[in-house]
């Protein structure tokens, strides 16, 4: 009996040990599966979060929604993924993005599936869904023969995935976390897209008006069109229009000449005067390769292949002349073209004559826009004088570049009106006292396009409108709205960008103090070559350096505070410092610096003086 009991005990011990080992192995396997499942879910969540973070309103609605569907595809496997956006007015849903799980469509790469696959015919998502499509949480439903999973994105839209039969609780929890995190992102994308669409409608609908305004209000635009028509009708290779201004000659328009030759002719005053002498005593003058006068023309005309030229006096008062050149001589062309030229010439003279009063209206419109820009500045103490200073700094740089008066005038205007486009945006937006959210920043970026459209339609001046359009471009190509790079950015726009960057840094806001004068200049240097034009930055800093050297021995600021800050008299007239030039405004009691958003401790009028005094 004892022996038998020992044998039974041994068997129980054996089976108990075996069961214990099985239990331990089972626990290990379950634990490994749990860890593997948890690691898989963590990888999915990390991958999804990475993709979500990469989304950007600038990509547009379609691209971002497609990215979201890829996020969902990282978690669940199904043949079709559809993203429906809710129409905020009708409450119905419209298909905005669709993605397919197959070798032929998209790049959805599911890494884990809590779903049982559905074998059946291909599912085609409908284009629209009724308002009752909205569900409060992730829901499984059947549409016809197709089982689907519906995932709400707040009140913004729904994602429909299918066909599929079921979804486990862990996957559903992960999808719930993802869709909840998408609500604010989708709302931002949707609002940004709506604003872009509205702005595009405004801009597109104004194209014809812009063109008409440009032609009717701007004599140069009309002359450009007429000159092009003349060149075509006369079968000429190219043409130019020269005007006499204050005894000197200026090229107003050139057609059919490459950039290099164009630049040479504009600067070649001697040749412009010589051609004027040829036409001085007659209405029309022609020359070809057989004439002595031909050999007095500069070689860049011969480089154009010119064999014949016709010059035509613009008016009886000899205000200028037109020139046309041909690449093949024709003995009858001068006579044949004379009647055509005279007819169109009379029309051209009439247009220029009638446009003179219209130009006055254009100047009046510009004045009105400048008043509006100043009003916009004065709505906040932190932006008082901004437009005036923008214009002043732009003039300084344009003059240092040796530009013509007309170019300087246009750059100064564009600088003054560079922010006018915010009037076309929400008043709550441009009056906001605080940092912009990403959504608001994307909205504000539209001000360049809207401002350009306003100036173009109202004044017809395409040159000023173009400078405004591109003043937020960057030298490295990462600016907006067109992503222009380097010298593709108009020179005037590059000038405005420097003035705006400098003023943004020396002007404070309610949520941040301004930089000191020297810190702002150092920031310009650090941005040279990437954000800003390096040569223009150097020019701007050299101008300030020379100005500061001239004041080195003088014990006060570079200029009166109201002048250096561009503050209007209506704000400064009650300040005890106003009108007193050689004083340190920060040392005077009862000054009104707060009225224009300045604190004497951080105002660049003072910080410039302090830094200069320490040298």
HELIX and SHEET records of a PDB file:
HELIX    1   1 UNK A    2  UNK A   54  1                                  53    
HELIX    2   2 UNK A   57  UNK A   59  5                                   3    
HELIX    3   3 UNK A   61  UNK A   73  1                                  13    
HELIX    4   4 UNK A  131  UNK A  133  5                                   3    
HELIX    5   5 UNK A  169  UNK A  205  1                                  37    
HELIX    6   6 UNK A  207  UNK A  217  1                                  11    
HELIX    7   7 UNK A  219  UNK A  233  1                                  15    
HELIX    8   8 UNK A  259  UNK A  267  1                                   9    
HELIX    9   9 UNK A  269  UNK A  279  1                                  11    
HELIX   10  10 UNK A  292  UNK A  296  5                                   5    
HELIX   11  11 UNK A  299  UNK A  303  1                                   5    
HELIX   12  12 UNK A  333  UNK A  378  1                                  46    
HELIX   13  13 UNK A  386  UNK A  400  1                                  15    
HELIX   14  14 UNK A  405  UNK A  416  1                                  12    
HELIX   15  15 UNK A  420  UNK A  424  5                                   5    
HELIX   16  16 UNK A  427  UNK A  430  1                                   4    
HELIX   17  17 UNK A  438  UNK A  444  1                                   7    
HELIX   18  18 UNK A  447  UNK A  459  1                                  13    
HELIX   19  19 UNK A  462  UNK A  469  1                                   8    
HELIX   20  20 UNK A  486  UNK A  488  5                                   3    
HELIX   21  21 UNK A  491  UNK A  506  1                                  16    
HELIX   22  22 UNK A  517  UNK A  527  1                                  11    
HELIX   23  23 UNK A  534  UNK A  550  1                                  17    
HELIX   24  24 UNK A  561  UNK A  564  1                                   4    
HELIX   25  25 UNK A  569  UNK A  572  1                                   4    
HELIX   26  26 UNK A  585  UNK A  587  5                                   3    
HELIX   27  27 UNK A  593  UNK A  596  5                                   4    
HELIX   28  28 UNK A  604  UNK A  614  1                                  11    
SHEET    1   A 6 UNK A 128  UNK A 129  0                                        
SHEET    2   A 6 UNK A  93  UNK A 100 -1                                        
SHEET    3   A 6 UNK A  80  UNK A  86 -1                                        
SHEET    4   A 6 UNK A 157  UNK A 162 -1                                        
SHEET    5   A 6 UNK A 146  UNK A 153 -1                                        
SHEET    6   A 6 UNK A 139  UNK A 143 -1                                        
SHEET    1   B 5 UNK A 248  UNK A 255  0                                        
SHEET    2   B 5 UNK A 238  UNK A 245 -1                                        
SHEET    3   B 5 UNK A 320  UNK A 326 -1                                        
SHEET    4   B 5 UNK A 308  UNK A 313 -1                                        
SHEET    5   B 5 UNK A 284  UNK A 288 -1                                        
END                                                                             
